[in-house]
């Protein structure tokens, strides 16, 4: 459960940074609506991660981290919807670290939900050919 709380905290940090940046002027850029989607998704996934012990919230946590960090990497290299940004400032590094934590925590939780041994076909059952 501790790992799920760490993941939820990382999701909320990323969502909080994106909300802060939205109020700080990003809302007037073409990527503004995506920042609000990020906030809602981060809060929702954090809630699911803590309340629902299933592989789906773990998958969503890792996917959130990959998608959000990936979007920033695209925006800082080739640009995203006309927005070019740089790796500078506390909010950028705070969000990036929290998204890496989301990826790691989601991945670990997914590995833990994987069965230890592969499921074999039950004896006496035939597969259709």
MOPAC internal coordinates of N, CA, C and O (Angstrom, degrees):
PM7 1SCF
backbone

  N    0.0000 0     0.00 0     0.00 0    0    0    0
  C    1.4517 1     0.00 0     0.00 0    1    0    0
  C    1.5272 1   110.98 1     0.00 0    2    1    0
  O    1.2310 1   120.22 1   149.10 1    3    2    1
  N    1.3338 1   117.19 1   -30.90 1    3    2    1
  C    1.4651 1   119.70 1   179.48 1    5    3    2
  C    1.5158 1   111.82 1   -61.39 1    6    5    3
  O    1.2310 1   120.91 1   140.57 1    7    6    5
  N    1.3212 1   115.86 1   -39.43 1    7    6    5
  C    1.4634 1   119.40 1  -179.69 1    9    7    6
  C    1.5216 1   110.30 1   -65.34 1   10    9    7
  O    1.2310 1   119.97 1   142.92 1   11   10    9
  N    1.3132 1   117.65 1   -37.08 1   11   10    9
  C    1.4597 1   121.16 1   177.07 1   13   11   10
  C    1.5287 1   110.77 1   -65.33 1   14   13   11
  O    1.2310 1   120.21 1   143.22 1   15   14   13
  N    1.3057 1   117.20 1   -36.78 1   15   14   13
  C    1.4716 1   120.36 1   178.27 1   17   15   14
  C    1.5298 1   110.05 1   -68.84 1   18   17   15
  O    1.2310 1   120.04 1   140.48 1   19   18   17
  N    1.3229 1   117.53 1   -39.52 1   19   18   17
  C    1.4668 1   120.63 1   176.10 1   21   19   18
  C    1.5245 1   109.81 1   -61.63 1   22   21   19
  O    1.2310 1   120.40 1   135.86 1   23   22   21
  N    1.3237 1   116.83 1   -44.14 1   23   22   21
  C    1.4642 1   120.57 1   177.78 1   25   23   22
  C    1.5180 1   112.20 1   -62.65 1   26   25   23
  O    1.2310 1   120.50 1   137.19 1   27   26   25
  N    1.3270 1   116.64 1   -42.81 1   27   26   25
  C    1.4646 1   120.41 1   178.72 1   29   27   26
  C    1.5205 1   110.74 1   -64.04 1   30   29   27
  O    1.2310 1   120.13 1   140.35 1   31   30   29
  N    1.3367 1   117.36 1   -39.65 1   31   30   29
  C    1.4646 1   120.48 1   177.84 1   33   31   30
  C    1.5298 1   110.26 1   -63.47 1   34   33   31
  O    1.2310 1   120.26 1   138.41 1   35   34   33
  N    1.3282 1   117.11 1   -41.59 1   35   34   33
  C    1.4623 1   120.50 1   178.85 1   37   35   34
  C    1.5338 1   110.83 1   -64.10 1   38   37   35
  O    1.2310 1   120.43 1   139.17 1   39   38   37
  N    1.3173 1   116.79 1   -40.83 1   39   38   37
  C    1.4627 1   120.59 1   176.88 1   41   39   38
  C    1.5279 1   110.89 1   -61.28 1   42   41   39
  O    1.2310 1   120.49 1   136.43 1   43   42   41
  N    1.3257 1   116.66 1   -43.57 1   43   42   41
  C    1.4621 1   120.67 1  -178.97 1   45   43   42
  C    1.5254 1   111.83 1   -69.04 1   46   45   43
  O    1.2310 1   120.05 1   145.53 1   47   46   45
  N    1.3283 1   117.50 1   -34.47 1   47   46   45
  C    1.4677 1   120.07 1   176.44 1   49   47   46
  C    1.5239 1   109.93 1   -64.26 1   50   49   47
  O    1.2310 1   120.46 1   132.74 1   51   50   49
  N    1.3223 1   116.73 1   -47.26 1   51   50   49
  C    1.4633 1   119.93 1   178.78 1   53   51   50
  C    1.5258 1   111.01 1   -61.21 1   54   53   51
  O    1.2310 1   120.51 1   136.07 1   55   54   53
  N    1.3214 1   116.63 1   -43.93 1   55   54   53
  C    1.4608 1   120.50 1   178.54 1   57   55   54
  C    1.5312 1   110.56 1   -62.54 1   58   57   55
  O    1.2310 1   120.58 1   139.06 1   59   58   57
  N    1.3230 1   116.49 1   -40.94 1   59   58   57
  C    1.4579 1   120.86 1   179.61 1   61   59   58
  C    1.5224 1   112.32 1   -64.49 1   62   61   59
  O    1.2310 1   120.36 1   138.80 1   63   62   61
  N    1.3228 1   116.92 1   -41.20 1   63   62   61
  C    1.4693 1   120.81 1   177.75 1   65   63   62
  C    1.5242 1   109.62 1   -63.17 1   66   65   63
  O    1.2310 1   120.42 1   137.05 1   67   66   65
  N    1.3178 1   116.80 1   -42.95 1   67   66   65
  C    1.4625 1   119.59 1  -179.27 1   69   67   66
  C    1.5307 1   111.82 1   -67.34 1   70   69   67
  O    1.2310 1   120.35 1   144.38 1   71   70   69
  N    1.3149 1   116.94 1   -35.62 1   71   70   69
  C    1.4648 1   119.75 1   175.72 1   73   71   70
  C    1.5285 1   110.51 1   -66.46 1   74   73   71
  O    1.2310 1   120.64 1   136.85 1   75   74   73
  N    1.3387 1   116.38 1   -43.15 1   75   74   73
  C    1.4628 1   120.67 1   177.03 1   77   75   74
  C    1.5329 1   110.61 1   -58.84 1   78   77   75
  O    1.2310 1   120.69 1   132.79 1   79   78   77
  N    1.3310 1   116.29 1   -47.21 1   79   78   77
  C    1.4674 1   120.12 1  -179.82 1   81   79   78
  C    1.5242 1   111.81 1   -65.03 1   82   81   79
  O    1.2310 1   120.50 1   145.62 1   83   82   81
  N    1.3192 1   116.65 1   -34.38 1   83   82   81
  C    1.4615 1   119.95 1   177.90 1   85   83   82
  C    1.5306 1   109.63 1   -62.08 1   86   85   83
  O    1.2310 1   120.63 1   133.79 1   87   86   85
  N    1.3333 1   116.40 1   -46.21 1   87   86   85
  C    1.4677 1   120.16 1   177.91 1   89   87   86
  C    1.5245 1   111.76 1   -69.52 1   90   89   87
  O    1.2310 1   120.26 1   156.05 1   91   90   89
  N    1.3279 1   117.11 1   -23.95 1   91   90   89
  C    1.4587 1   121.48 1  -178.42 1   93   91   90
  C    1.5295 1   112.89 1   -82.56 1   94   93   91
  O    1.2310 1   119.79 1  -174.48 1   95   94   93
  N    1.3158 1   118.00 1     5.52 1   95   94   93
  C    1.4554 1   119.68 1   174.69 1   97   95   94
  C    1.5134 1   116.41 1   127.02 1   98   97   95
  O    1.2310 1   119.91 1   166.57 1   99   98   97
  N    1.3172 1   117.78 1   -13.43 1   99   98   97
  C    1.4632 1   119.74 1  -179.50 1  101   99   98
  C    1.5305 1   110.63 1   -64.40 1  102  101   99
  O    1.2310 1   120.24 1   154.88 1  103  102  101
  N    1.3260 1   117.15 1   -25.12 1  103  102  101
  C    1.4687 1   119.98 1  -178.36 1  105  103  102
  C    1.5281 1   112.02 1   -60.65 1  106  105  103
  O    1.2310 1   120.25 1   159.75 1  107  106  105
  N    1.3410 1   117.13 1   -20.25 1  107  106  105
  C    1.4603 1   120.55 1   179.71 1  109  107  106
  C    1.5245 1   112.25 1   -91.21 1  110  109  107
  O    1.2310 1   120.16 1  -178.80 1  111  110  109
  N    1.3264 1   117.31 1     1.20 1  111  110  109
  C    1.4631 1   121.59 1   178.95 1  113  111  110
  C    1.5238 1   109.69 1  -100.89 1  114  113  111
  O    1.2310 1   121.11 1   -10.53 1  115  114  113
  N    1.3115 1   115.49 1   169.47 1  115  114  113
  C    1.4684 1   120.04 1  -178.66 1  117  115  114
  C    1.5298 1   112.30 1   -64.90 1  118  117  115
  O    1.2310 1   119.72 1   155.84 1  119  118  117
  N    1.3189 1   118.14 1   -24.16 1  119  118  117
  C    1.4622 1   121.43 1  -178.78 1  121  119  118
  C    1.5265 1   112.52 1   -89.61 1  122  121  119
  O    1.2310 1   119.54 1   180.00 1  123  122  121
  N    1.3100 1   118.48 1     0.00 1  123  122  121
  C    1.4603 1   122.56 1  -177.39 1  125  123  122
  C    1.5152 1   114.69 1   -51.67 1  126  125  123
  O    1.2310 1   119.41 1   129.90 1  127  126  125
  N    1.3342 1   118.73 1   -50.10 1  127  126  125
  C    1.4684 1   119.00 1   179.65 1  129  127  126
  C    1.5350 1   112.99 1   -60.57 1  130  129  127
  O    1.2310 1   120.05 1   147.27 1  131  130  129
  N    1.3229 1   117.51 1   -32.73 1  131  130  129
  C    1.4646 1   119.94 1   179.08 1  133  131  130
  C    1.5229 1   111.24 1   -67.23 1  134  133  131
  O    1.2310 1   120.41 1   150.11 1  135  134  133
  N    1.3223 1   116.83 1   -29.89 1  135  134  133
  C    1.4616 1   119.71 1   177.63 1  137  135  134
  C    1.5305 1   110.13 1   -67.69 1  138  137  135
  O    1.2310 1   120.27 1   141.44 1  139  138  137
  N    1.3182 1   117.10 1   -38.56 1  139  138  137
  C    1.4667 1   119.57 1   177.21 1  141  139  138
  C    1.5233 1   111.43 1   -68.87 1  142  141  139
  O    1.2310 1   120.11 1   142.20 1  143  142  141
  N    1.3165 1   117.39 1   -37.80 1  143  142  141
  C    1.4661 1   120.70 1   175.78 1  145  143  142
  C    1.5256 1   109.28 1   -61.29 1  146  145  143
  O    1.2310 1   120.59 1   139.35 1  147  146  145
  N    1.3285 1   116.48 1   -40.65 1  147  146  145
  C    1.4520 1   121.32 1   178.06 1  149  147  146
  C    1.5256 1   111.16 1   -61.05 1  150  149  147
  O    1.2310 1   120.21 1   138.38 1  151  150  149
  N    1.3229 1   117.20 1   -41.62 1  151  150  149
  C    1.4640 1   121.22 1   179.82 1  153  151  150
  C    1.5304 1   110.22 1   -62.64 1  154  153  151
  O    1.2310 1   120.49 1   130.21 1  155  154  153
  N    1.3211 1   116.67 1   -49.79 1  155  154  153
  C    1.4661 1   120.72 1  -178.44 1  157  155  154
  C    1.5231 1   110.47 1   -64.02 1  158  157  155
  O    1.2310 1   120.23 1   136.51 1  159  158  157
  N    1.3256 1   117.16 1   -43.49 1  159  158  157
  C    1.4667 1   120.47 1   179.84 1  161  159  158
  C    1.5227 1   111.21 1   -63.81 1  162  161  159
  O    1.2310 1   120.00 1   136.27 1  163  162  161
  N    1.3193 1   117.60 1   -43.73 1  163  162  161
  C    1.4618 1   120.62 1  -179.54 1  165  163  162
  C    1.5191 1   112.34 1   -60.90 1  166  165  163
  O    1.2310 1   120.43 1   135.18 1  167  166  165
  N    1.3232 1   116.78 1   -44.82 1  167  166  165
  C    1.4653 1   120.56 1   179.87 1  169  167  166
  C    1.5321 1   110.54 1   -66.34 1  170  169  167
  O    1.2310 1   120.56 1   136.80 1  171  170  169
  N    1.3241 1   116.54 1   -43.20 1  171  170  169
  C    1.4639 1   120.98 1  -178.90 1  173  171  170
  C    1.5284 1   111.57 1   -64.34 1  174  173  171
  O    1.2310 1   120.57 1   134.49 1  175  174  173
  N    1.3183 1   116.51 1   -45.51 1  175  174  173
  C    1.4673 1   120.15 1  -179.10 1  177  175  174
  C    1.5284 1   110.10 1   -67.27 1  178  177  175
  O    1.2310 1   119.93 1   142.64 1  179  178  177
  N    1.3314 1   117.73 1   -37.36 1  179  178  177
  C    1.4677 1   120.40 1   177.37 1  181  179  178
  C    1.5250 1   110.29 1   -60.32 1  182  181  179
  O    1.2310 1   120.43 1   135.74 1  183  182  181
  N    1.3189 1   116.79 1   -44.26 1  183  182  181
  C    1.4616 1   120.99 1   177.68 1  185  183  182
  C    1.5278 1   110.39 1   -60.57 1  186  185  183
  O    1.2310 1   120.20 1   132.55 1  187  186  185
  N    1.3269 1   117.21 1   -47.45 1  187  186  185
  C    1.4612 1   121.24 1  -179.92 1  189  187  186
  C    1.5201 1   111.79 1   -62.40 1  190  189  187
  O    1.2310 1   120.43 1   140.49 1  191  190  189
  N    1.3199 1   116.78 1   -39.51 1  191  190  189
  C    1.4582 1   121.04 1  -177.02 1  193  191  190
  C    1.5273 1   111.42 1   -62.77 1  194  193  191
  O    1.2310 1   120.71 1   142.86 1  195  194  193
  N    1.3300 1   116.24 1   -37.14 1  195  194  193
  C    1.4644 1   119.83 1  -178.73 1  197  195  194
  C    1.5237 1   112.11 1   -81.95 1  198  197  195
  O    1.2310 1   120.17 1   145.44 1  199  198  197
  N    1.3139 1   117.27 1   -34.56 1  199  198  197
  C    1.4633 1   120.96 1  -172.65 1  201  199  198
  C    1.5299 1   115.11 1   -93.04 1  202  201  199
  O    1.2310 1   119.69 1   157.28 1  203  202  201
  N    1.3453 1   118.19 1   -22.72 1  203  202  201
  C    1.4627 1   120.70 1  -172.92 1  205  203  202
  C    1.5231 1   109.37 1  -123.87 1  206  205  203
  O    1.2310 1   120.17 1   -72.62 1  207  206  205
  N    1.3116 1   117.29 1   107.38 1  207  206  205
  C    1.4596 1   121.08 1  -179.75 1  209  207  206
  C    1.5254 1   109.52 1   -85.29 1  210  209  207
  O    1.2310 1   121.90 1   -96.72 1  211  210  209
  N    1.2921 1   113.98 1    83.28 1  211  210  209
  C    1.4576 1   122.67 1  -177.27 1  213  211  210
  C    1.5192 1   106.75 1  -143.76 1  214  213  211
  O    1.2310 1   120.04 1   -13.58 1  215  214  213
  N    1.3252 1   117.53 1   166.42 1  215  214  213
  C    1.4561 1   120.06 1  -179.80 1  217  215  214
  C    1.5265 1   112.43 1   -74.29 1  218  217  215
  O    1.2310 1   119.50 1   158.02 1  219  218  217
  N    1.3201 1   118.57 1   -21.98 1  219  218  217
  C    1.4615 1   121.18 1  -176.44 1  221  219  218
  C    1.5382 1   112.50 1   -61.56 1  222  221  219
  O    1.2310 1   118.77 1   130.06 1  223  222  221
  N    1.3381 1   119.95 1   -49.94 1  223  222  221
  C    1.4669 1   118.42 1   178.28 1  225  223  222
  C    1.5344 1   112.85 1   -62.15 1  226  225  223
  O    1.2310 1   119.98 1   146.62 1  227  226  225
  N    1.3236 1   117.65 1   -33.38 1  227  226  225
  C    1.4624 1   120.65 1   176.66 1  229  227  226
  C    1.5256 1   110.02 1   -64.62 1  230  229  227
  O    1.2310 1   120.59 1   136.36 1  231  230  229
  N    1.3159 1   116.47 1   -43.64 1  231  230  229
  C    1.4638 1   121.69 1   177.54 1  233  231  230
  C    1.5276 1   110.71 1   -62.25 1  234  233  231
  O    1.2310 1   120.64 1   136.09 1  235  234  233
  N    1.3307 1   116.38 1   -43.91 1  235  234  233
  C    1.4658 1   120.68 1   179.01 1  237  235  234
  C    1.5292 1   111.52 1   -64.58 1  238  237  235
  O    1.2310 1   120.26 1   143.12 1  239  238  237
  N    1.3160 1   117.12 1   -36.88 1  239  238  237
  C    1.4636 1   120.99 1   178.67 1  241  239  238
  C    1.5247 1   110.80 1   -63.35 1  242  241  239
  O    1.2310 1   120.75 1   131.49 1  243  242  241
  N    1.3220 1   116.17 1   -48.51 1  243  242  241
  C    1.4669 1   119.77 1   178.36 1  245  243  242
  C    1.5269 1   110.41 1   -63.73 1  246  245  243
  O    1.2310 1   120.45 1   137.04 1  247  246  245
  N    1.3217 1   116.75 1   -42.96 1  247  246  245
  C    1.4625 1   120.28 1   179.42 1  249  247  246
  C    1.5172 1   112.75 1   -63.84 1  250  249  247
  O    1.2310 1   120.46 1   141.43 1  251  250  249
  N    1.3293 1   116.74 1   -38.57 1  251  250  249
  C    1.4587 1   121.57 1   176.43 1  253  251  250
  C    1.5242 1   110.08 1   -59.57 1  254  253  251
  O    1.2310 1   120.90 1   132.50 1  255  254  253
  N    1.3310 1   115.88 1   -47.50 1  255  254  253
  C    1.4615 1   119.99 1   179.79 1  257  255  254
  C    1.5130 1   112.43 1   -62.04 1  258  257  255
  O    1.2310 1   120.57 1   134.73 1  259  258  257
  N    1.3211 1   116.51 1   -45.27 1  259  258  257
  C    1.4709 1   120.58 1  -179.63 1  261  259  258
  C    1.5244 1   110.61 1   -64.22 1  262  261  259
  O    1.2310 1   120.20 1   133.18 1  263  262  261
  N    1.3257 1   117.22 1   -46.82 1  263  262  261
  C    1.4645 1   121.13 1  -176.92 1  265  263  262
  C    1.5280 1   111.84 1   -65.64 1  266  265  263
  O    1.2310 1   120.64 1   135.89 1  267  266  265
  N    1.3264 1   116.39 1   -44.11 1  267  266  265
  C    1.4573 1   119.67 1  -177.00 1  269  267  266
  C    1.5224 1   111.29 1   -70.59 1  270  269  267
  O    1.2310 1   120.17 1   133.29 1  271  270  269
  N    1.3272 1   117.29 1   -46.71 1  271  270  269
  C    1.4623 1   120.04 1   177.94 1  273  271  270
  C    1.5264 1   110.34 1   -65.92 1  274  273  271
  O    1.2310 1   120.40 1   141.06 1  275  274  273
  N    1.3246 1   116.84 1   -38.94 1  275  274  273
  C    1.4607 1   120.38 1   177.17 1  277  275  274
  C    1.5150 1   112.67 1   -61.76 1  278  277  275
  O    1.2310 1   120.20 1   138.89 1  279  278  277
  N    1.3253 1   117.23 1   -41.11 1  279  278  277
  C    1.4660 1   120.71 1   178.22 1  281  279  278
  C    1.5243 1   110.28 1   -63.73 1  282  281  279
  O    1.2310 1   120.13 1   140.69 1  283  282  281
  N    1.3273 1   117.36 1   -39.31 1  283  282  281
  C    1.4634 1   119.22 1   178.58 1  285  283  282
  C    1.5184 1   111.23 1   -67.59 1  286  285  283
  O    1.2310 1   120.12 1   140.03 1  287  286  285
  N    1.3245 1   117.38 1   -39.97 1  287  286  285
  C    1.4703 1   120.28 1   178.18 1  289  287  286
  C    1.5204 1   110.12 1   -62.38 1  290  289  287
  O    1.2310 1   120.34 1   138.32 1  291  290  289
  N    1.3151 1   116.95 1   -41.68 1  291  290  289
  C    1.4729 1   120.23 1   176.78 1  293  291  290
  C    1.5209 1   110.07 1   -63.07 1  294  293  291
  O    1.2310 1   119.94 1   135.15 1  295  294  293
  N    1.3397 1   117.71 1   -44.85 1  295  294  293
  C    1.4649 1   121.08 1  -178.98 1  297  295  294
  C    1.5262 1   111.67 1   -64.58 1  298  297  295
  O    1.2310 1   120.11 1   149.93 1  299  298  297
  N    1.3201 1   117.40 1   -30.07 1  299  298  297
  C    1.4616 1   119.36 1  -177.95 1  301  299  298
  C    1.5261 1   113.10 1   -90.13 1  302  301  299
  O    1.2310 1   119.76 1   170.55 1  303  302  301
  N    1.3144 1   118.06 1    -9.45 1  303  302  301
  C    1.4637 1   119.98 1   179.05 1  305  303  302
  C    1.5243 1   111.49 1  -106.81 1  306  305  303
  O    1.2310 1   120.34 1   114.08 1  307  306  305
  N    1.3152 1   116.95 1   -65.92 1  307  306  305
  C    1.4697 1   119.88 1  -176.63 1  309  307  306
  C    1.5174 1   113.05 1  -105.41 1  310  309  307
  O    1.2310 1   120.47 1   168.24 1  311  310  309
  N    1.3281 1   116.71 1   -11.76 1  311  310  309
  C    1.4622 1   120.26 1  -179.08 1  313  311  310
  C    1.5199 1   111.02 1    98.38 1  314  313  311
  O    1.2310 1   121.40 1   -29.89 1  315  314  313
  N    1.3152 1   114.93 1   150.11 1  315  314  313
  C    1.4584 1   121.37 1  -179.58 1  317  315  314
  C    1.5195 1   108.23 1  -133.34 1  318  317  315
  O    1.2310 1   120.48 1   -65.98 1  319  318  317
  N    1.3112 1   116.70 1   114.02 1  319  318  317
  C    1.4608 1   123.02 1  -179.41 1  321  319  318
  C    1.5301 1   111.81 1    53.18 1  322  321  319
  O    1.2310 1   120.87 1  -138.94 1  323  322  321
  N    1.3229 1   115.93 1    41.06 1  323  322  321
  C    1.4565 1   120.87 1   177.92 1  325  323  322
  C    1.5164 1   114.60 1    82.51 1  326  325  323
  O    1.2310 1   119.84 1  -177.81 1  327  326  325
  N    1.3241 1   117.91 1     2.19 1  327  326  325
  C    1.4611 1   121.34 1   179.89 1  329  327  326
  C    1.5271 1   108.69 1  -104.37 1  330  329  327
  O    1.2310 1   121.14 1   -54.35 1  331  330  329
  N    1.3293 1   115.42 1   125.65 1  331  330  329
  C    1.4614 1   121.89 1   175.27 1  333  331  330
  C    1.5137 1   107.29 1  -117.88 1  334  333  331
  O    1.2310 1   120.52 1   -51.82 1  335  334  333
  N    1.3018 1   116.61 1   128.18 1  335  334  333
  C    1.4621 1   121.04 1  -177.43 1  337  335  334
  C    1.5169 1   109.37 1  -127.44 1  338  337  335
  O    1.2310 1   120.56 1    -4.94 1  339  338  337
  N    1.3144 1   116.53 1   175.06 1  339  338  337
  C    1.4665 1   121.41 1  -178.46 1  341  339  338
  C    1.5236 1   109.65 1  -131.73 1  342  341  339
  O    1.2310 1   121.50 1   -19.14 1  343  342  341
  N    1.3253 1   114.73 1   160.86 1  343  342  341
  C    1.4635 1   121.28 1   177.85 1  345  343  342
  C    1.5310 1   108.32 1   -83.72 1  346  345  343
  O    1.2310 1   120.67 1  -104.94 1  347  346  345
  N    1.3141 1   116.32 1    75.06 1  347  346  345
  C    1.4612 1   120.54 1   179.61 1  349  347  346
  C    1.5176 1   109.14 1  -146.42 1  350  349  347
  O    1.2310 1   120.98 1   -37.88 1  351  350  349
  N    1.3134 1   115.73 1   142.12 1  351  350  349
  C    1.4566 1   120.64 1   176.69 1  353  351  350
  C    1.5134 1   112.35 1   105.06 1  354  353  351
  O    1.2310 1   121.65 1   -28.21 1  355  354  353
  N    1.3154 1   114.45 1   151.79 1  355  354  353
  C    1.4572 1   120.65 1  -178.03 1  357  355  354
  C    1.5132 1   113.64 1   -64.35 1  358  357  355
  O    1.2310 1   120.25 1   142.86 1  359  358  357
  N    1.3306 1   117.13 1   -37.14 1  359  358  357
  C    1.4673 1   119.10 1  -178.41 1  361  359  358
  C    1.5214 1   111.48 1   -66.85 1  362  361  359
  O    1.2310 1   120.40 1   144.37 1  363  362  361
  N    1.3217 1   116.85 1   -35.63 1  363  362  361
  C    1.4645 1   120.31 1   179.69 1  365  363  362
  C    1.5248 1   110.29 1   -64.60 1  366  365  363
  O    1.2310 1   120.59 1   131.99 1  367  366  365
  N    1.3193 1   116.48 1   -48.01 1  367  366  365
  C    1.4578 1   120.15 1  -177.71 1  369  367  366
  C    1.5184 1   111.91 1   -71.29 1  370  369  367
  O    1.2310 1   120.08 1   145.23 1  371  370  369
  N    1.3287 1   117.46 1   -34.77 1  371  370  369
  C    1.4644 1   120.61 1   177.11 1  373  371  370
  C    1.5241 1   110.25 1   -62.67 1  374  373  371
  O    1.2310 1   120.83 1   133.29 1  375  374  373
  N    1.3338 1   116.02 1   -46.71 1  375  374  373
  C    1.4665 1   120.00 1   179.28 1  377  375  374
  C    1.5246 1   110.76 1   -64.63 1  378  377  375
  O    1.2310 1   120.37 1   136.33 1  379  378  377
  N    1.3347 1   116.90 1   -43.67 1  379  378  377
  C    1.4671 1   120.05 1  -178.14 1  381  379  378
  C    1.5251 1   111.46 1   -61.52 1  382  381  379
  O    1.2310 1   120.36 1   135.54 1  383  382  381
  N    1.3279 1   116.92 1   -44.46 1  383  382  381
  C    1.4629 1   120.05 1   179.41 1  385  383  382
  C    1.5223 1   110.44 1   -64.51 1  386  385  383
  O    1.2310 1   120.12 1   137.44 1  387  386  385
  N    1.3276 1   117.37 1   -42.56 1  387  386  385
  C    1.4676 1   119.50 1  -179.80 1  389  387  386
  C    1.5259 1   110.96 1   -64.85 1  390  389  387
  O    1.2310 1   120.07 1   145.62 1  391  390  389
  N    1.3162 1   117.47 1   -34.38 1  391  390  389
  C    1.4684 1   120.12 1   179.34 1  393  391  390
  C    1.5238 1   111.56 1   -72.30 1  394  393  391
  O    1.2310 1   120.10 1   145.43 1  395  394  393
  N    1.3268 1   117.41 1   -34.57 1  395  394  393
  C    1.4637 1   120.07 1   173.72 1  397  395  394
  C    1.5277 1   109.53 1   -64.57 1  398  397  395
  O    1.2310 1   120.30 1   139.41 1  399  398  397
  N    1.3309 1   117.02 1   -40.59 1  399  398  397
  C    1.4688 1   120.56 1   176.70 1  401  399  398
  C    1.5238 1   109.80 1   -61.47 1  402  401  399
  O    1.2310 1   119.64 1   138.87 1  403  402  401
  N    1.3224 1   118.29 1   -41.13 1  403  402  401
  C    1.4716 1   121.29 1   177.53 1  405  403  402
  C    1.5291 1   110.90 1   -59.08 1  406  405  403
  O    1.2310 1   120.54 1   136.29 1  407  406  405
  N    1.3201 1   116.58 1   -43.71 1  407  406  405
  C    1.4662 1   120.82 1  -179.51 1  409  407  406
  C    1.5242 1   110.32 1   -63.38 1  410  409  407
  O    1.2310 1   120.56 1   133.29 1  411  410  409
  N    1.3296 1   116.54 1   -46.71 1  411  410  409
  C    1.4675 1   120.87 1  -177.75 1  413  411  410
  C    1.5317 1   110.71 1   -66.04 1  414  413  411
  O    1.2310 1   120.36 1   131.42 1  415  414  413
  N    1.3269 1   116.91 1   -48.58 1  415  414  413
  C    1.4676 1   120.21 1  -178.93 1  417  415  414
  C    1.5270 1   110.75 1   -62.94 1  418  417  415
  O    1.2310 1   120.15 1   133.71 1  419  418  417
  N    1.3198 1   117.32 1   -46.29 1  419  418  417
  C    1.4627 1   120.33 1   178.37 1  421  419  418
  C    1.5141 1   111.48 1   -58.82 1  422  421  419
  O    1.2310 1   120.55 1   137.21 1  423  422  421
  N    1.3349 1   116.55 1   -42.79 1  423  422  421
  C    1.4604 1   120.55 1   178.85 1  425  423  422
  C    1.5154 1   112.73 1   -63.82 1  426  425  423
  O    1.2310 1   120.26 1   135.89 1  427  426  425
  N    1.3283 1   117.11 1   -44.11 1  427  426  425
  C    1.4632 1   120.71 1   179.02 1  429  427  426
  C    1.5239 1   110.55 1   -63.00 1  430  429  427
  O    1.2310 1   120.53 1   135.13 1  431  430  429
  N    1.3259 1   116.59 1   -44.87 1  431  430  429
  C    1.4666 1   119.80 1   179.60 1  433  431  430
  C    1.5268 1   111.46 1   -63.14 1  434  433  431
  O    1.2310 1   120.61 1   142.18 1  435  434  433
  N    1.3225 1   116.43 1   -37.82 1  435  434  433
  C    1.4670 1   118.99 1   177.18 1  437  435  434
  C    1.5220 1   111.27 1   -65.46 1  438  437  435
  O    1.2310 1   120.27 1   139.32 1  439  438  437
  N    1.3253 1   117.09 1   -40.68 1  439  438  437
  C    1.4646 1   119.75 1   178.50 1  441  439  438
  C    1.5233 1   111.36 1   -65.12 1  442  441  439
  O    1.2310 1   120.47 1   146.38 1  443  442  441
  N    1.3176 1   116.71 1   -33.62 1  443  442  441
  C    1.4630 1   119.99 1   178.96 1  445  443  442
  C    1.5216 1   112.63 1   -70.76 1  446  445  443
  O    1.2310 1   119.62 1   153.43 1  447  446  445
  N    1.3058 1   118.34 1   -26.57 1  447  446  445
  C    1.4671 1   120.50 1  -179.27 1  449  447  446
  C    1.5122 1   112.07 1   -86.06 1  450  449  447
  O    1.2310 1   120.17 1   168.95 1  451  450  449
  N    1.3306 1   117.29 1   -11.05 1  451  450  449
  C    1.4564 1   121.30 1   178.42 1  453  451  450
  C    1.5170 1   109.73 1   -70.57 1  454  453  451
  O    1.2310 1   119.90 1   -43.96 1  455  454  453
  N    1.3327 1   117.79 1   136.04 1  455  454  453
  C    1.4682 1   119.46 1   178.89 1  457  455  454
  C    1.5271 1   110.79 1   -62.24 1  458  457  455
  O    1.2310 1   120.76 1   -35.62 1  459  458  457
  N    1.3380 1   116.15 1   144.38 1  459  458  457
  C    1.4536 1   121.50 1  -178.23 1  461  459  458
  C    1.5248 1   111.65 1   -67.49 1  462  461  459
  O    1.2310 1   120.24 1   143.17 1  463  462  461
  N    1.3405 1   117.14 1   -36.83 1  463  462  461
  C    1.4547 1   121.05 1   178.42 1  465  463  462
  C    1.5191 1   108.96 1  -122.35 1  466  465  463
  O    1.2310 1   120.52 1   -34.75 1  467  466  465
  N    1.2966 1   116.62 1   145.25 1  467  466  465
  C    1.4668 1   117.96 1   178.88 1  469  467  466
  C    1.5227 1   110.80 1   -66.34 1  470  469  467
  O    1.2310 1   120.84 1   -35.12 1  471  470  469
  N    1.2979 1   116.00 1   144.88 1  471  470  469
  C    1.4611 1   121.27 1   179.02 1  473  471  470
  C    1.5248 1   108.78 1   -77.25 1  474  473  471
  O    1.2310 1   121.15 1   -56.08 1  475  474  473
  N    1.3046 1   115.41 1   123.92 1  475  474  473
  C    1.4522 1   120.66 1   178.66 1  477  475  474
  C    1.5182 1   109.02 1   -96.87 1  478  477  475
  O    1.2310 1   121.11 1   -23.37 1  479  478  477
  N    1.2950 1   115.49 1   156.63 1  479  478  477
  C    1.4723 1   119.98 1   177.50 1  481  479  478
  C    1.5260 1   108.63 1   -63.90 1  482  481  479
  O    1.2310 1   120.94 1   -39.70 1  483  482  481
  N    1.3046 1   115.80 1   140.30 1  483  482  481
  C    1.4541 1   120.54 1   178.18 1  485  483  482
  C    1.5288 1   109.91 1   -68.22 1  486  485  483
  O    1.2310 1   119.92 1   -36.11 1  487  486  485
  N    1.3269 1   117.75 1   143.89 1  487  486  485
  C    1.4620 1   119.73 1   178.82 1  489  487  486
  C    1.5268 1   110.00 1   -62.83 1  490  489  487
  O    1.2310 1   121.42 1   -38.05 1  491  490  489
  N    1.3001 1   114.89 1   141.95 1  491  490  489
  C    1.4743 1   119.71 1   177.83 1  493  491  490
  C    1.5188 1   112.54 1    90.07 1  494  493  491
  O    1.2310 1   119.60 1   171.77 1  495  494  493
  N    1.2966 1   118.38 1    -8.23 1  495  494  493
  C    1.4753 1   120.35 1   179.16 1  497  495  494
  C    1.5200 1   108.43 1  -101.26 1  498  497  495
  O    1.2310 1   121.09 1   -43.18 1  499  498  497
  N    1.2814 1   115.52 1   136.82 1  499  498  497
  C    1.4648 1   119.91 1   179.66 1  501  499  498
  C    1.5033 1   109.15 1  -114.97 1  502  501  499
  O    1.2310 1   121.58 1   -35.52 1  503  502  501
  N    1.2955 1   114.59 1   144.48 1  503  502  501
  C    1.4540 1   120.50 1   176.91 1  505  503  502
  C    1.5257 1   108.87 1   -89.95 1  506  505  503
  O    1.2310 1   120.92 1   -36.34 1  507  506  505
  N    1.2861 1   115.84 1   143.66 1  507  506  505
  C    1.4632 1   119.61 1   177.90 1  509  507  506
  C    1.5156 1   108.67 1   -69.96 1  510  509  507
  O    1.2310 1   121.03 1   -40.55 1  511  510  509
  N    1.3248 1   115.64 1   139.45 1  511  510  509
  C    1.4584 1   117.87 1   179.19 1  513  511  510
  C    1.4965 1   111.74 1  -114.58 1  514  513  511
  O    1.2310 1   120.10 1   180.00 1  515  514  513

